[in-house]
């Protein structure tokens, strides 16, 4: 009887760990407003520009307390990382920005998610979000507003 009980406990713990996973949503992010600095760059950002997006909200699955938003294009990748907490709300928060092009660079933009629907959970299948990012794509003075839609990664 002890062996059956111990075996059941081991299976239960192992199965729980196997079913726990990071939760991320993948889709597209499009710019709905940009400052004039964005449009005057050598590689300008304009209203209507879109890119692939990956969003990992905090405190679901095995995501932990971090919030990650990644913006991916054909020649670049940007990561906006909040080490602890949520970006949802009206307050801009400083995030760790990392950009990969021909080189790697880091900076400290501010960001907020002004709308997130529905509230993310491990059973949420899709997300719609909107927000603002300062120093977008590691360009001081280039501030953007975005809308994004994403589906949960299976």
C-alpha positions in Angstrom: 0.0 0.0 0.0 2.9 2.4 0.8 4.4 1.8 -2.6 1.1 2.6 -4.4 0.7 5.8 -2.3 4.3 6.9 -2.9 4.1 6.1 -6.6 0.9 8.1 -6.9 2.5 11.0 -5.2 5.5 11.0 -7.4 3.3 10.7 -10.5 1.1 13.6 -9.3 4.1 15.9 -8.7 5.8 14.9 -12.0 2.5 15.3 -14.0 1.9 18.7 -12.4 5.3 19.9 -13.4 4.9 18.6 -16.9 1.6 20.4 -17.4 2.8 23.7 -16.0 4.2 25.8 -18.8 5.1 29.4 -19.7 2.1 31.2 -21.1 2.7 33.5 -24.1 0.6 35.1 -26.7 1.8 35.7 -30.3 0.4 38.0 -32.9 0.9 41.5 -34.3 1.5 44.9 -32.9 0.7 48.0 -35.0 1.5 51.6 -34.3 -1.5 53.9 -34.0 0.4 57.2 -33.1 4.1 58.3 -33.3 6.0 61.4 -32.5 7.7 63.4 -35.2 11.1 62.0 -34.1 9.9 58.6 -35.2 9.1 59.7 -38.7 12.4 61.6 -39.2 14.7 58.6 -38.4 16.9 57.1 -41.1 14.7 54.0 -40.7 11.4 55.8 -39.8 8.5 54.5 -37.8 5.1 55.6 -39.1 1.5 55.2 -38.1 0.3 51.8 -39.5 3.7 50.1 -39.2 3.2 46.6 -37.8 5.5 43.9 -36.5 5.2 40.4 -35.0 4.7 40.5 -31.3 5.1 38.1 -28.4 3.6 38.9 -25.0 4.2 37.0 -21.7 2.1 38.4 -18.8 3.1 37.9 -15.2 1.9 35.4 -12.7 0.4 32.7 -14.9 1.8 29.3 -15.8 5.5 29.3 -15.1 6.0 33.0 -16.1 6.8 34.2 -12.7 6.6 37.9 -11.8 8.1 39.2 -15.1 6.3 40.9 -17.9 7.8 40.6 -21.4 6.8 42.2 -24.7 8.9 41.4 -27.7 8.6 43.2 -31.1 10.1 41.3 -34.0 10.7 42.5 -37.6 12.6 41.2 -40.6 15.9 42.9 -39.5 15.5 43.6 -35.8 14.2 42.3 -32.4 13.2 44.4 -29.5 12.6 43.1 -26.0 10.8 45.2 -23.3 11.2 43.4 -20.0 9.7 44.4 -16.6 11.5 42.4 -13.9 8.6 42.3 -11.5 5.0 43.3 -11.8 2.5 44.4 -14.4 2.6 47.1 -17.1 -1.2 47.4 -17.1 -2.4 50.8 -15.9 -2.0 54.5 -16.6 1.5 54.8 -15.1 4.6 54.5 -17.3 7.2 52.1 -15.8 10.8 51.9 -16.7 11.6 48.6 -18.4 14.8 46.9 -19.6 15.0 47.4 -23.4 17.2 45.1 -25.5 17.6 45.6 -29.3 19.3 43.1 -31.7 20.2 44.2 -35.2 23.8 43.9 -36.5 24.7 44.7 -32.9 23.2 44.3 -29.4 22.1 47.4 -27.5 20.3 48.1 -24.3 18.4 51.1 -23.0 15.8 52.0 -20.4 12.5 53.0 -22.1 9.3 53.6 -20.3 6.1 51.7 -21.1 2.5 51.1 -20.1 -0.3 48.8 -21.2 -3.4 50.9 -21.1 -5.8 48.2 -22.2 -5.6 44.4 -21.8 -8.6 42.2 -22.5 -9.4 39.7 -21.2 -7.4 39.5 -18.0 -4.8 36.9 -18.9 -5.1 33.4 -17.3 -3.7 30.0 -18.3 -7.0 29.3 -20.1 -7.2 32.6 -22.0 -7.0 31.9 -25.8 -6.4 35.4 -27.2 -5.5 38.9 -26.0 -6.1 42.4 -27.2 -3.8 45.0 -25.8 -2.9 48.7 -26.3 -0.3 50.9 -24.8 2.6 53.3 -25.1 6.3 53.0 -25.4 8.9 55.8 -25.0 12.2 55.7 -26.8 10.8 53.0 -29.1 13.3 50.8 -30.9 16.1 52.5 -28.9 15.4 55.9 -30.4 15.2 58.8 -27.8 12.2 61.0 -28.5 10.5 58.4 -30.6 7.3 57.7 -28.6 4.6 55.4 -29.9 1.1 54.3 -29.1 0.2 50.7 -30.2 -2.6 48.2 -30.5 -1.9 44.5 -30.6 -3.8 41.2 -31.0 -2.4 37.8 -30.1 -3.3 34.2 -29.7 -2.1 31.9 -27.0 0.8 29.7 -28.1 -0.4 26.1 -28.0 
